[in-house]
């Protein structure tokens, strides 16, 4: 059985035509009956939206070059859009467990690259990656921004919540509240320190 499996942009829903075809849902939301052989052999990858996007990538410019640049490389904004979709829609992607499997979704508006481009391209700079302000929130215009590698690393630390005498808080917030270096708290947390022991004052050696 291939129920619920993903084949490129198709996700199988239920068998039809005596099991020779499967009703599938494309990442863009379109549904269509697809021959099983075409799914397994990779002959059908989407409802047609993939071909349209590739064609548009070759022909459409948007102020900072095309999706596919003159040297054949994808524009980083387009790459960010593809990665975002893979994280949320493709169970075969190594990062899916941290995104789609957790219920993180891409908003309907951003299912089309042109909308994502219009919303995010004006603030994009070389070297930045897309990040979410709330790591438990979805990919939406209001929740997303371009971030440096340091900002993304800091956001990941915000997902670690610990119990302290002042209540439950993120590891980064605990570092600020108790005046302890984040690296020190990370090491203590990794060793298994919890509660008051995690945020205990640093020992100052006597001279």
VENURZI-V866782 format. One record per backbone hydrogen bond with DSSP energy under -1.0 kcal/mol. NH is the residue of the N-H (numbers start at 1). CO is the residue of the C=O. If there is no record, write none. Layout:
BEGIN
nh:NH co:CO
nh:NH co:CO
END
This chain:
BEGIN
nh:4 co:12
nh:5 co:2
nh:7 co:10
nh:9 co:45
nh:10 co:7
nh:11 co:25
nh:12 co:5
nh:13 co:23
nh:14 co:23
nh:16 co:21
nh:20 co:17
nh:21 co:16
nh:22 co:34
nh:23 co:14
nh:24 co:32
nh:25 co:11
nh:26 co:30
nh:29 co:26
nh:32 co:24
nh:34 co:22
nh:36 co:20
nh:39 co:35
nh:40 co:36
nh:41 co:37
nh:43 co:38
nh:44 co:38
nh:52 co:48
nh:53 co:49
nh:54 co:50
nh:55 co:51
nh:56 co:52
nh:57 co:53
nh:58 co:54
nh:59 co:55
nh:60 co:56
nh:62 co:65
nh:68 co:57
nh:69 co:73
nh:72 co:69
nh:75 co:67
nh:79 co:75
nh:80 co:76
nh:81 co:77
nh:82 co:78
nh:83 co:79
nh:84 co:80
nh:85 co:81
nh:86 co:82
nh:87 co:83
nh:88 co:84
nh:89 co:85
nh:90 co:86
nh:93 co:90
nh:96 co:93
nh:98 co:95
nh:99 co:96
nh:100 co:87
nh:101 co:96
nh:102 co:99
nh:103 co:100
nh:104 co:99
nh:107 co:139
nh:111 co:108
nh:112 co:109
nh:116 co:112
nh:117 co:113
nh:118 co:114
nh:119 co:115
nh:120 co:116
nh:121 co:117
nh:124 co:121
nh:128 co:125
nh:129 co:147
nh:131 co:145
nh:133 co:143
nh:137 co:134
nh:139 co:105
nh:140 co:138
nh:144 co:140
nh:145 co:131
nh:147 co:129
nh:152 co:148
nh:153 co:149
nh:154 co:150
nh:155 co:151
nh:156 co:152
nh:157 co:153
nh:158 co:154
nh:159 co:156
nh:160 co:157
nh:162 co:169
nh:167 co:164
nh:169 co:162
nh:171 co:160
nh:174 co:170
nh:175 co:171
nh:176 co:172
nh:177 co:173
nh:178 co:174
nh:180 co:175
nh:185 co:181
nh:186 co:182
nh:187 co:183
nh:188 co:184
nh:189 co:185
nh:190 co:186
nh:191 co:187
nh:193 co:188
nh:197 co:194
nh:199 co:195
END
